[in-house]
Amino acid sequence: MADQERAAWQTLDSGQLLLIASAGLFVIAAVTQVGAVGLVQPDVAIIFGVLIALGELFRMVMPGNREVAPIASAGAIGYALLIGVGPEGGAGGAGPDAGLAVVPAAHSPLQVVAVTAVGMLVGSLPHIAVGRSLGLDAMARRLFTVSVVALCFRPIVSAGIDWWLQLVLMCLIACFACFSDVLIAAMIRAETVRTRFGIAFRDEIRAKVALCAATSATAMLVAVSTTVLGPAALLIFTAPILVTQFAFRRYAGVRATYLQTVRALSRVTEVGGYVEAGHSRRVSRMAVSMGRELGMREEALLELEYAALMHDIGQLSLADPIPGGATVLASPTEQRRIAELGSEVIKQTGVLDRVAGIVHLSSHPYRTGHGETQNGADRPVPPPLASRIIKVANAYDDLVGDSGDRDRGAAVLERLRLDSASEYDPTVVEALSRVVDRYVRR
């Protein structure tokens, strides 16, 4: 267990370590302040803390290996946005316009941070007990988002301004917090996956905008309903949110199972001696990096990863393996035969038809296309971008392998550039050059 923890720390980038350290210092300050003055309205704090802990317990991993805990985030932001904790004396009423007197929420921004941190830690204990990664960087980012909301909104509650203006500011602050979360996530992801910040920022917007909107809306609904109805309102809204999250967890689990199955299948060619050990994994890693460099969406990147992992599976049909498994050295006819056979194997799954199409066209030259023309003109249609990426990544790894020789890599890149007149997409080759350069510098 200790070795696993040390390995996890060693894989963190400088941006992640800085974020975790900053969050840790802020939590220490918050817990110290709350310990000195005591919990304000402890019953409400405990209820929200339990909700946050439940959310952390049922956190999930979304596409792109993004760890999210929407229930925990909604509960913590809702606590930060809380205006009141129910009607005074349990009186009925319909809202602020009805003259309903509510008990004001008097907790401080630092109490929000302390309650959120304790709830996250308690919810993470079962994950630690079964040996799962603690996900400190993702937890720190969620805590930072909650801190932004608390520091901006709690002084507004204390100022006692009109309720409708509080609602407007609530929406604006929630939007600002979402933007901050996306910005930090993009900065960390750009460093982690070694891509440009602009590309990482666009990926994070695509991946998170819907989830951020849903989480913020739920948080505001929790805050307003708790103000009007009291803590019992949390029970009304938590149950349907939990059911929805369970459905998302199952969906994410199915996607993870697909990827694990594809990775296992990709090793068949290596075990059988048809390709070099690690070839499919290296091609997949390069292809995904190139796809991200070229601005592909997360869904397209996942299909690209599947196709890159299985691009050589057609070699299983060969009576005599190609020396070293280097299909780039085979004749064009043989390359197309291998790609077509691999495509037919993938189609048998019944759920990866698009991936099969990518593999099928990955052997076709860029300039001559694949036998189709655009709008009846003479100009041929090039293979899809994913196919062109796999063709370039496969050729590079066939000729370089796991060698760390920079001169050899540079020579292969130059060869691919010279063949860009017909075989390879020059834009994709330059994307590979940037990816390789980043890996060499790192």
N, C-alpha and C positions, 0 to 999 in steps of 0.2 A: 504494500500500500504506500509506504514511504517513497519507494522508487517511482511509482506512478505519479505521486504528487510532485516530485522533483522534475520528472519529465514534462509534466503539464506546465510548470513554471518556466522551464527552459524553452518551450515553444511559444511563449508570449512575446509579442513585439514590444518595442519601447512605448508606442502609443497606448497599448493595453495596460502596461505596467504603470504608466503615468496616471491613467484614468483610475485604476484600482487604488493606487496610493492616495490620490486626491480624495476619492470617495471614502477611503478608510479614515483619513484625518478628519473629514467632515462628520462622519458618524461618531468618532470619538468625542468631538466637540459637542455634538447634539446630545449624546447619552450623558455626558458630564453635566450639561446644563439642566437636562430633565431630572437627573439624579439630585441636583442641588435644590431645585424648586419644587420637585414632585410632579406627578402626572395631573394635568388638568382634565376634569371630566373622565376619570379612569374607565368607567363602564363603556363609554363610547370608544375610547382608545383601544380597549381590549377587543371589542367587537370588530373594529376595522383591522386590528392586528391579526385576528383569526382569519378574516377574509383574505388578507394578503398572504398569510401562511398557506392557506388552501390553494391559492393561485400559484404560488411557487411550487407546491407539491405536484400540481398537475400541469407544469410548464411543458412546452413541446418544442420541437425543432421543425422549422419551416424550410421550404426549398432554399438552397444556397447555404445550408448549415447555419441558419439564423435561429438562435434560441429566443423564444418569446414566452411571456407569461401574461396574457391579456387580462385574466381575472385579477391577478396581483396588481398589475398596473392600473386597472380601472378602480380597484379598491383604494389604492394609495393616492391616486390623483383625486378621487372622490373625497377622501379625508382632507386633502389639502384645500379643496374647493368648498368644504362644508361651511354653510352660513349659520345654521342653527341645528338643534338636535331634538326637534319635535315641539308640539304645542305645550305651553305652560299649563301645568295642572291637568294635562290630558284632555283639554277642551277641544271640541270639534271645530271645524272650519274648513274653508276651501282654498285658502292661500292668502297672500299679502293684501290683496284688494278687499278681502273680507274682514280686515282688521284683526287677523289672528295673531296673537302674541306668541312668539316662539322663544325658546331658551337659546340665547346666542352661543355659538361655538367659540370658545375662548382659548383654544389651544394655539400655541406659537408655531412658527415655521420649523424650529428645531425639534419640537415634539413630533411633528409630522415625519421628519427625517428619522428620528429615533424609533418611532413605532414601525415605520416602513422597514428599517434595517433589521429590527428584531423579528418582525414577521417573516422577512425573507430568510433570515438565518434559521428560524424554526422550521419553515417549509422546506429548507434544503437538507435538513438533518437526515430524512429517510434516503435521499439521493446519496449522501455521503456514506450512510450505513451499508448500502449495496455496492459501493465502489464506483459510482458514477462521478463524472467530472462536476466540480462545483459550479463552473461557469461564472467565475468571478467578474470577468470583463462585461458579460451581458448583465449581470446583477448590478454592477457599478453604473452602467449606462442607464438602466431603469431607475436606479436611485437618483442619478443626476437629473433625469427628467422630472421626477417627483419634486426634487429640491427646487428646481426652477419654478414650478407651479406654486409651491408653498411660499417661497420667498417673494414672489410677485403678488400673490392673491391674499395671503393672510393679513398684511397691512391694510388692504382695501376693506376687509371685513371689519377690522378694528376701527376704521374711519367712520363707519356707520352711514355710508352714502345710500342713495335710493336703490331699492332691490332690482329695478329694471336695468340700471347702469351696472350693477354688480353682475347681472347675467351677461350683458354685452362684454364686459371685461373678462368674465369667465371664459367666454368663447375665444376671445383674442389671445388670452394667456395660454389656453389649451393648444391653440394653433401654433403659437410661438414655441411651446414645449415640444410639440411634434417635430417642428423644423429643427430644433436643437438636437433632438434624438437622431434624426436622419443625418444631420451634419456630422455628429460625432461618429455614428456608425459608418458613414462613408469614409471618414478620415482613417479609422481603424482598418476598415476593409481594404482600402487602397494599399495600406502597408502590408496587410496580411496576405492578400492574394497577388500583390505586386502588380498593380495596375494604376493607371492615371486617376487622379482624384475626380475629374469630371465624369469619367465612365462609372466609377464606384458610386458617385453621388446620384447619377441617373438611375443606376440599378437599385439603390436603396429607396429612391422615390417610388419606383415601380413596385417594389416588393412591399413597402410599408405604408403607403399612403392610405390604402383601404383599411388596414388594421389599425393605424393611428386614428383615423376618423371614427371607427367603431369603438375603440377603447375610450377616446375622449368623450364621445357622445354618451357612452354608458356611465362614465365617471360623472359627467354633469347631471345625468338623470339620477344617479345614486345620491349626489349631493343635494339636489333640489327635493327629491322625495323624502330623504332623511330629515331635511329641514321641516317639511310639512307634516310627515307622519311619525317621525322618530326612528330609532334604530331598527324597529320591526320592518321598515321598508327594505332593508338589506335582504331579508329572507325572501321577499317577493321577487327581487330582481336577480338574486344569485342563482337560484335553481335553474331558470332557463339558460343563463349564461354558461353554467357548468355543463348542461346537456349539449349545448352548441360546441363547447370546447372539446368534449369527448369525441364528437363527430370529427372535428378537425384533427384530433390526435390519431384517430383511426386512419384518416386519409394520409396524414404524414407518415404513419407506420407502413402503409401499403407502398408508398413511394420509396421509402428506405429499403423495404424488402425487395422491390424491383431492382434497385441499384446493387444490392448485395448479390442477388442472383446473377445479374449481368456480369459483375466482377468475377464471380466464380466461374461462369461460362468462358470468360475471356482467358482464363488460365489453362483451359483445355489444350490450346495450341502450344502453350509453353511446356506443359507437362509431356505432351506428345513429341516434343522436339522439333516442332515445325517453325517456331520463331524463338528468338533469344529470350532468356528470362527477363521479365520486366518490360518487354517491348510494348505491350498493350497499355500498361500503366503509364509509361513515359509518353506515348503518343496521346493518350487521353488527357494527361496533365497539360501538355503543350497545346493541344487543340482547344481545351477550355480557356486557357490563358489567352490564346489568339482570338477566340470568339469574343471574350470579354473586351479585349483590346479593340475589336472591330464593332463593339456596341451591340452585341446580340443580347436578347432578352433572356431572363432566367429560364423560361420554359424551353427556349431554343437551345440554351446551353446544356440543359439536362439531356435533351435528345442528342446533342452533339457528343456528350460524354458517353452515352450508351453506344452510339455508332462507332466512336473511336475505340472503345474497349473491344468491340466485336468485329472490327473491320477486317481482321485476318481469319475469321472463323471458317471461311471458304477453303482455306488451305487444307482442312481435314479431308477433303475429297481427293487430294493429290496422291498418286501412287508413290511418287518420289518427291520428298520435301525439297523445296528450294534451298540451296546452301545458305545457311544463316537466316533463313526465313525472309530474306530481303526481296520483297516483291518489286521494288524499284528496279532491280536488275533483270527481272523477267520481261518477256516480250509483251507488247501491248495487248495482244490477243489473250495471253495467259493471265495478265492482270485483270482483264475484263471477265474472264471465265471465273476467276477466284472471287471477284466481287459479286457476280451474279449468283454463284452458288451460296456464298455467305448471306446474300439477301434472301434467298429462298429459305435458308435455315431460320433466319430471324422472323420471317413471315409466319412460320409455323407456331409462334407464340400466340398469334391472334390479337395482340395488343400493341405491337411495335411496328406497324406498317410504315409509319413515317421514318422510323429509324432504318428499316429495311431499304427504303428508297434512297436514303442518304448513303448507305453502304454501297448500293448498286451503282450509283453515279460517281463514287469516289475514285474510280479508276479512269474516268473520262478526261481527256485533255481540256484545258480551260478554253482555248481559242476555237477548237472545232466543235465544242459542245457535245450534245448527246443525240444528234439526229433530228432535232426539232428546229424550227425557225420562228423568228418573231414576226407575228402579223403577216405571214406569207412572204416576208422578205428573205433575201439570201443570207442575211446575218444569222448565224446559229445562236441558239440559246445556251449560255454556259451552264454548267452544273450548279446546283444550289450552293450557297456560301458554305454550309456545313460540309458538303462533299469536297469543295475546294480546300477547305482548311485541313481535312483529314489527309488529303492527297499530299499536301505540303509537309504536314507533321510526320506522316509515315515515311516519306522520302528522306527527311532530315534524320530521323532516328535509325532508319535502315543503314545510312551511310556513316553516322556518328556513334550510334549505340549509347552505351553508358560511359563513354570516354569523356574525360574532363579536359581534353586537349583543346585549348582555345584556338590554336592555329588550324586544327582539323575542322572545328566547327565553322570558323570563318571561311575556309576553303569550300565547305559544303554549301554554305549560304551563297557564296559567289557562283557556284555551279547552278544552284536553283534560280538565281537571278538571270543567268545566261539562258536557261531553259524557259524563262517567262514569255518568250516570244510565242510559245505554243502550248507547253505542258501546264505551267503553273500560273496562277493568278498573281501578278506582281504586287498587288495590294496586300494579299495574304502573306507573301514572302517577306515583305517589309514588316508586317505585324510580327512574324516569327523572329525577325532580326531584333526587334525591340524587346520581345519576350526573352530571347536568349541573352541579350545584353544585360537585362535586369538580373537574371539568374546568375550570370557570371560576376556582376558587380556585388551581388549579395553574398 
